[in-house]
């Protein structure tokens, strides 16, 4: 599975001021499969678990050492999702996003937050 997955990428604005809200965008190229498929499409329209289930189960957001947000997802999430969220710039510290899929595999990305003058 992990051979089809690329590391997540994060984008943050260049001008971040202390105590202002800034936007974080994270793109993760990870396929998502519910596992459902037709067993024998020519004979029966019955669905079953034809392929292995694969999806992003959790996304954890850390600002410095603090866990600031946790997203729990299901197999209904789209392929290669992009997540956008906002944080308040209270300190100069890294923002780290950790993804965990249903097989327990982990990927992470981070960016350092530096205040502009």
N, C-alpha and C positions, 0 to 999 in steps of 0.2 A: 504493500500500500504506500509506504512512505517514499517510494521511488517516483510517484506521480505528484508528490507534494513539494511545492517550492517554499522557501522560508517566507514568513510574513514580512510585509514592508509597512513602515509607519511614516506618516507625513505630519509635520507640525509647522505652524507659521513661524516666520523668522523673527518677527518683532513681538516679543512677549514681555508685558509689563507686570510688575509685582501687583498682586491683588486684582488683576484683570482675568477675565475668563478667556481661555484659548481653546481652539478646536483641534482634536486629534482624529486623524483618519488612518485606519489600518486595513490593509488588503491582504487576504490570505488565499492563496491558490490551493484549495483543498477540495477534492471531489466529494459529493454528497450522494449517497445511495440509501434508499429506504430498504433495499434488499428485496422488494416485491417485484415479481415478474411473472409472466405467464409460463406455466409449467409446460404445456404443449399447445401453442397458439393455434395450430391447425385443427386439433380435435376438441379441446376444452378451453373455455375462456376463464378457467380458474386461476387465481393468483396464489403464489406461494413464495417462500424465501428462495428465489432462484439464484441470487448473487449475494455475496457477503454484505452485511450492513456496514456503512462507513459514513461518519459525520462528525462534525465538531461538537463535542459535548459541553465544554466549558471554555470561557474566556475570562481570564483574571487580569485586572488592571491594578498595577502598583504605582504609587507616586512616592519616590524615595523608598523607604522600607514599609510603607503603609499600604495595605490592600484597600483600595478606594472603591472598587466596583467588581461585581461578579455577575457574569452572564451565563445562564444555564440554557442550553438549546436542545432541540430534538432533531430527528432525522428529516424534518420538514424544511430545514435550512437550505438555502440555495447553494449551488456550486460556486466556488471562488467568491465568497462574500466580501463586501466592504463594510466596515463598521465605522460610524462617525459618532463621536461623543465629545462633551466639553468638560474641562477641568478648570478650577480656579488656581491661578499661579500664586501659591502661598510660600514657595521656597524654591531655591535652585537645587534641583535633584533630578535624577533620571525618571522618566516615565517608562515603565516596562509592561508589555502585554504578553501574556502567556496563553497559548491555546493548547487544549488537551482534547484528543478525539476519543471516540468510544472504545478504542483498543488500548487507551492509556498512553499513547505516544504524545510527546510534548514538543512544542516549537515556541520560540519567543523572539521578540524584537524589542529594542529600547532606544530612546533618544534622551540626551541630556537637555534639561531646561536651563537656559541662561537668560537672565533678564536683560532687556535692551535699555539703553539710556533714555 
